[in-house]
Amino acid sequence: MSTFNTNLSTYEFNHTMIRVKNPEDSLKFYQDILGMKLISTMENPDGKFTLYFLAYVNAEDQAKLETQSKVERRSYAINRPGVLELTHNWGTENDTAFSYANGNSDPGRGFGHIAIIVDDLEEACKRFESFGDRVKWVKRPKDGKMHNIAFIADPDGYWVEVLKRATA
Protein backbone atom coordinates (compact mmCIF):
# COMPACT_ATOMS: atom_id res chain seq x y z
CA MET A 1 0.00 0.00 0.00
CA SER A 2 1.31 3.45 -0.95
CA THR A 3 1.64 6.30 1.52
CA PHE A 4 0.84 9.81 0.40
CA ASN A 5 1.74 13.02 2.17
CA THR A 6 -1.66 14.68 1.82
CA ASN A 7 -4.36 15.30 4.39
CA LEU A 8 -7.80 14.30 3.10
CA SER A 9 -9.48 16.22 5.93
CA THR A 10 -8.36 19.47 4.25
CA TYR A 11 -10.07 18.67 0.92
CA GLU A 12 -13.17 20.73 0.04
CA PHE A 13 -15.51 20.81 -2.91
CA ASN A 14 -14.74 24.09 -4.68
CA HIS A 15 -16.80 24.56 -7.84
CA THR A 16 -18.91 23.22 -10.65
CA MET A 17 -18.40 24.43 -14.21
CA ILE A 18 -21.11 24.67 -16.85
CA ARG A 19 -20.80 26.06 -20.36
CA VAL A 20 -23.09 28.91 -21.35
CA LYS A 21 -24.04 30.19 -24.78
CA ASN A 22 -24.66 33.83 -23.91
CA PRO A 23 -22.83 35.12 -20.83
CA GLU A 24 -24.94 38.28 -20.61
CA ASP A 25 -28.16 36.27 -20.27
CA SER A 26 -26.59 33.77 -17.89
CA LEU A 27 -25.03 36.42 -15.65
CA LYS A 28 -28.37 38.24 -15.42
CA PHE A 29 -30.07 34.97 -14.42
CA TYR A 30 -27.56 33.93 -11.79
CA GLN A 31 -27.09 37.44 -10.36
CA ASP A 32 -30.53 39.07 -10.68
CA ILE A 33 -32.78 36.03 -10.24
CA LEU A 34 -30.74 33.71 -8.02
CA GLY A 35 -28.88 36.47 -6.15
CA MET A 36 -25.35 35.19 -6.66
CA LYS A 37 -22.42 37.60 -6.87
CA LEU A 38 -19.81 37.68 -9.62
CA ILE A 39 -16.58 37.20 -7.68
CA SER A 40 -14.01 36.79 -10.44
CA THR A 41 -13.58 36.64 -14.21
CA MET A 42 -10.76 35.33 -16.34
CA GLU A 43 -10.35 35.79 -20.09
CA ASN A 44 -8.25 33.46 -22.21
CA PRO A 45 -7.73 35.08 -25.63
CA ASP A 46 -5.66 32.13 -26.88
CA GLY A 47 -8.37 29.64 -25.97
CA LYS A 48 -11.13 32.11 -26.95
CA PHE A 49 -13.12 31.70 -23.73
CA THR A 50 -14.05 33.63 -20.60
CA LEU A 51 -14.65 32.17 -17.16
CA TYR A 52 -17.11 33.78 -14.74
CA PHE A 53 -17.02 32.69 -11.09
CA LEU A 54 -20.15 33.28 -9.00
CA ALA A 55 -21.08 32.47 -5.40
CA TYR A 56 -23.33 33.49 -2.55
CA VAL A 57 -21.30 36.05 -0.64
CA ASN A 58 -22.00 37.58 2.77
CA ALA A 59 -21.94 41.36 3.21
CA GLU A 60 -18.50 41.38 4.82
CA ASP A 61 -16.89 39.40 1.98
CA GLN A 62 -18.75 41.49 -0.61
CA ALA A 63 -17.27 44.69 0.85
CA LYS A 64 -13.77 43.15 0.74
CA LEU A 65 -14.24 41.95 -2.84
CA GLU A 66 -15.14 45.44 -4.01
CA THR A 67 -11.67 46.70 -3.01
CA GLN A 68 -9.63 43.67 -4.08
CA SER A 69 -7.44 43.31 -7.14
CA LYS A 70 -8.22 40.83 -9.90
CA VAL A 71 -5.56 38.47 -8.47
CA GLU A 72 -7.07 38.67 -4.96
CA ARG A 73 -10.57 38.03 -6.30
CA ARG A 74 -9.31 35.01 -8.25
CA SER A 75 -7.64 33.68 -5.09
CA TYR A 76 -10.92 34.16 -3.19
CA ALA A 77 -12.78 32.14 -5.86
CA ILE A 78 -10.23 29.33 -5.78
CA ASN A 79 -10.09 29.11 -1.99
CA ARG A 80 -13.76 28.90 -1.05
CA PRO A 81 -16.45 26.24 -1.44
CA GLY A 82 -19.72 26.62 -3.34
CA VAL A 83 -18.58 28.40 -6.50
CA LEU A 84 -20.33 28.18 -9.87
CA GLU A 85 -18.07 28.65 -12.89
CA LEU A 86 -19.76 29.71 -16.11
CA THR A 87 -17.56 29.10 -19.16
CA HIS A 88 -18.33 31.05 -22.31
CA ASN A 89 -16.68 29.90 -25.52
CA TRP A 90 -16.54 33.02 -27.68
CA GLY A 91 -18.90 33.15 -30.64
CA THR A 92 -21.52 30.69 -29.38
CA GLU A 93 -23.92 33.55 -28.67
CA ASN A 94 -23.97 34.40 -32.40
CA ASP A 95 -24.92 30.91 -33.59
CA THR A 96 -28.72 30.55 -33.45
CA ALA A 97 -28.51 26.78 -33.96
CA PHE A 98 -25.97 26.24 -31.19
CA SER A 99 -26.90 24.79 -27.79
CA TYR A 100 -25.15 22.89 -25.02
CA ALA A 101 -26.20 19.47 -23.80
CA ASN A 102 -27.64 20.47 -20.43
CA GLY A 103 -28.26 16.93 -19.22
CA ASN A 104 -32.03 17.34 -19.07
CA SER A 105 -33.11 17.17 -22.70
CA ASP A 106 -32.04 13.51 -22.61
CA PRO A 107 -32.66 12.46 -18.97
CA GLY A 108 -30.50 9.82 -17.42
CA ARG A 109 -27.48 10.57 -19.60
CA GLY A 110 -25.25 12.69 -17.40
CA PHE A 111 -25.55 16.02 -15.64
CA GLY A 112 -28.81 16.62 -13.80
CA HIS A 113 -28.88 19.92 -11.91
CA ILE A 114 -27.33 22.25 -9.38
CA ALA A 115 -29.19 23.12 -6.18
CA ILE A 116 -29.56 26.12 -3.91
CA ILE A 117 -31.08 26.39 -0.46
CA VAL A 118 -33.38 29.25 0.53
CA ASP A 119 -34.86 30.48 3.79
CA ASP A 120 -38.51 30.21 2.63
CA LEU A 121 -39.39 28.11 -0.43
CA GLU A 122 -42.83 29.66 -0.92
CA GLU A 123 -41.51 33.22 -0.77
CA ALA A 124 -38.55 32.39 -3.01
CA CYS A 125 -40.96 30.95 -5.59
CA LYS A 126 -43.15 34.08 -5.39
CA ARG A 127 -40.03 36.14 -6.07
CA PHE A 128 -39.15 33.93 -9.05
CA GLU A 129 -42.73 34.36 -10.33
CA SER A 130 -42.24 38.15 -10.24
CA PHE A 131 -39.63 37.82 -13.00
CA GLY A 132 -42.30 36.58 -15.42
CA ASP A 133 -40.92 34.94 -18.57
CA ARG A 134 -37.31 35.38 -17.38
CA VAL A 135 -37.85 32.34 -15.15
CA LYS A 136 -38.61 29.06 -16.86
CA TRP A 137 -40.36 26.71 -14.46
CA VAL A 138 -39.56 23.00 -14.60
CA LYS A 139 -41.45 22.14 -11.40
CA ARG A 140 -43.35 24.32 -8.95
CA PRO A 141 -43.61 23.12 -5.32
CA LYS A 142 -47.25 22.04 -5.73
CA ASP A 143 -46.50 19.99 -8.89
CA GLY A 144 -46.06 16.25 -8.55
CA LYS A 145 -45.61 14.34 -5.32
CA MET A 146 -42.67 16.25 -3.84
CA HIS A 147 -44.07 19.54 -2.52
CA ASN A 148 -40.89 20.62 -0.77
CA ILE A 149 -38.79 21.42 -3.86
CA ALA A 150 -38.96 23.50 -7.00
CA PHE A 151 -36.95 23.47 -10.22
CA ILE A 152 -36.29 26.38 -12.55
CA ALA A 153 -34.10 26.44 -15.67
CA ASP A 154 -31.38 28.88 -16.59
CA PRO A 155 -31.07 30.38 -20.12
CA ASP A 156 -29.20 27.28 -21.36
CA GLY A 157 -31.74 24.87 -19.90
CA TYR A 158 -29.64 23.79 -16.91
CA TRP A 159 -31.95 22.94 -14.02
CA VAL A 160 -31.64 24.63 -10.63
CA GLU A 161 -33.26 22.82 -7.73
CA VAL A 162 -34.59 25.11 -5.00
CA LEU A 163 -34.81 23.68 -1.49
CA LYS A 164 -35.83 25.13 1.86
CA ARG A 165 -32.96 25.19 4.34
CA ALA A 166 -33.39 22.34 6.82
CA THR A 167 -33.96 23.41 10.41
CA ALA A 168 -33.17 20.13 12.13
C-alpha positions as CSV (number, residue, x, y, z in Angstrom):
1,M,0.0,0.0,0.0
2,S,1.3,3.4,-0.9
3,T,1.6,6.3,1.5
4,F,0.8,9.8,0.4
5,N,1.7,13.0,2.2
6,T,-1.7,14.7,1.8
7,N,-4.4,15.3,4.4
8,L,-7.8,14.3,3.1
9,S,-9.5,16.2,5.9
10,T,-8.4,19.5,4.2
11,Y,-10.1,18.7,0.9
12,E,-13.2,20.7,0.0
13,F,-15.5,20.8,-2.9
14,N,-14.7,24.1,-4.7
15,H,-16.8,24.6,-7.8
16,T,-18.9,23.2,-10.7
17,M,-18.4,24.4,-14.2
18,I,-21.1,24.7,-16.8
19,R,-20.8,26.1,-20.4
20,V,-23.1,28.9,-21.4
21,K,-24.0,30.2,-24.8
22,N,-24.7,33.8,-23.9
23,P,-22.8,35.1,-20.8
24,E,-24.9,38.3,-20.6
25,D,-28.2,36.3,-20.3
26,S,-26.6,33.8,-17.9
27,L,-25.0,36.4,-15.6
28,K,-28.4,38.2,-15.4
29,F,-30.1,35.0,-14.4
30,Y,-27.6,33.9,-11.8
31,Q,-27.1,37.4,-10.4
32,D,-30.5,39.1,-10.7
33,I,-32.8,36.0,-10.2
34,L,-30.7,33.7,-8.0
35,G,-28.9,36.5,-6.2
36,M,-25.4,35.2,-6.7
37,K,-22.4,37.6,-6.9
38,L,-19.8,37.7,-9.6
39,I,-16.6,37.2,-7.7
40,S,-14.0,36.8,-10.4
41,T,-13.6,36.6,-14.2
42,M,-10.8,35.3,-16.3
43,E,-10.4,35.8,-20.1
44,N,-8.3,33.5,-22.2
45,P,-7.7,35.1,-25.6
46,D,-5.7,32.1,-26.9
47,G,-8.4,29.6,-26.0
48,K,-11.1,32.1,-26.9
49,F,-13.1,31.7,-23.7
50,T,-14.1,33.6,-20.6
51,L,-14.6,32.2,-17.2
52,Y,-17.1,33.8,-14.7
53,F,-17.0,32.7,-11.1
54,L,-20.1,33.3,-9.0
55,A,-21.1,32.5,-5.4
56,Y,-23.3,33.5,-2.6
57,V,-21.3,36.1,-0.6
58,N,-22.0,37.6,2.8
59,A,-21.9,41.4,3.2
60,E,-18.5,41.4,4.8
61,D,-16.9,39.4,2.0
62,Q,-18.8,41.5,-0.6
63,A,-17.3,44.7,0.9
64,K,-13.8,43.1,0.7
65,L,-14.2,41.9,-2.8
66,E,-15.1,45.4,-4.0
67,T,-11.7,46.7,-3.0
68,Q,-9.6,43.7,-4.1
69,S,-7.4,43.3,-7.1
70,K,-8.2,40.8,-9.9
71,V,-5.6,38.5,-8.5
72,E,-7.1,38.7,-5.0
73,R,-10.6,38.0,-6.3
74,R,-9.3,35.0,-8.2
75,S,-7.6,33.7,-5.1
76,Y,-10.9,34.2,-3.2
77,A,-12.8,32.1,-5.9
78,I,-10.2,29.3,-5.8
79,N,-10.1,29.1,-2.0
80,R,-13.8,28.9,-1.0
81,P,-16.4,26.2,-1.4
82,G,-19.7,26.6,-3.3
83,V,-18.6,28.4,-6.5
84,L,-20.3,28.2,-9.9
85,E,-18.1,28.6,-12.9
86,L,-19.8,29.7,-16.1
87,T,-17.6,29.1,-19.2
88,H,-18.3,31.1,-22.3
89,N,-16.7,29.9,-25.5
90,W,-16.5,33.0,-27.7
91,G,-18.9,33.1,-30.6
92,T,-21.5,30.7,-29.4
93,E,-23.9,33.6,-28.7
94,N,-24.0,34.4,-32.4
95,D,-24.9,30.9,-33.6
96,T,-28.7,30.5,-33.4
97,A,-28.5,26.8,-34.0
98,F,-26.0,26.2,-31.2
99,S,-26.9,24.8,-27.8
100,Y,-25.1,22.9,-25.0
101,A,-26.2,19.5,-23.8
102,N,-27.6,20.5,-20.4
103,G,-28.3,16.9,-19.2
104,N,-32.0,17.3,-19.1
105,S,-33.1,17.2,-22.7
106,D,-32.0,13.5,-22.6
107,P,-32.7,12.5,-19.0
108,G,-30.5,9.8,-17.4
109,R,-27.5,10.6,-19.6
110,G,-25.3,12.7,-17.4
111,F,-25.6,16.0,-15.6
112,G,-28.8,16.6,-13.8
113,H,-28.9,19.9,-11.9
114,I,-27.3,22.3,-9.4
115,A,-29.2,23.1,-6.2
116,I,-29.6,26.1,-3.9
117,I,-31.1,26.4,-0.5
118,V,-33.4,29.3,0.5
119,D,-34.9,30.5,3.8
120,D,-38.5,30.2,2.6
121,L,-39.4,28.1,-0.4
122,E,-42.8,29.7,-0.9
123,E,-41.5,33.2,-0.8
124,A,-38.5,32.4,-3.0
125,C,-41.0,31.0,-5.6
126,K,-43.2,34.1,-5.4
127,R,-40.0,36.1,-6.1
128,F,-39.1,33.9,-9.0
129,E,-42.7,34.4,-10.3
130,S,-42.2,38.2,-10.2
131,F,-39.6,37.8,-13.0
132,G,-42.3,36.6,-15.4
133,D,-40.9,34.9,-18.6
134,R,-37.3,35.4,-17.4
135,V,-37.8,32.3,-15.1
136,K,-38.6,29.1,-16.9
137,W,-40.4,26.7,-14.5
138,V,-39.6,23.0,-14.6
139,K,-41.5,22.1,-11.4
140,R,-43.4,24.3,-9.0
141,P,-43.6,23.1,-5.3
142,K,-47.3,22.0,-5.7
143,D,-46.5,20.0,-8.9
144,G,-46.1,16.3,-8.6
145,K,-45.6,14.3,-5.3
146,M,-42.7,16.3,-3.8
147,H,-44.1,19.5,-2.5
148,N,-40.9,20.6,-0.8
149,I,-38.8,21.4,-3.9
150,A,-39.0,23.5,-7.0
151,F,-36.9,23.5,-10.2
152,I,-36.3,26.4,-12.6
153,A,-34.1,26.4,-15.7
154,D,-31.4,28.9,-16.6
155,P,-31.1,30.4,-20.1
156,D,-29.2,27.3,-21.4
157,G,-31.7,24.9,-19.9
158,Y,-29.6,23.8,-16.9
159,W,-32.0,22.9,-14.0
160,V,-31.6,24.6,-10.6
161,E,-33.3,22.8,-7.7
162,V,-34.6,25.1,-5.0
163,L,-34.8,23.7,-1.5
164,K,-35.8,25.1,1.9
165,R,-33.0,25.2,4.3
166,A,-33.4,22.3,6.8
167,T,-34.0,23.4,10.4
168,A,-33.2,20.1,12.1
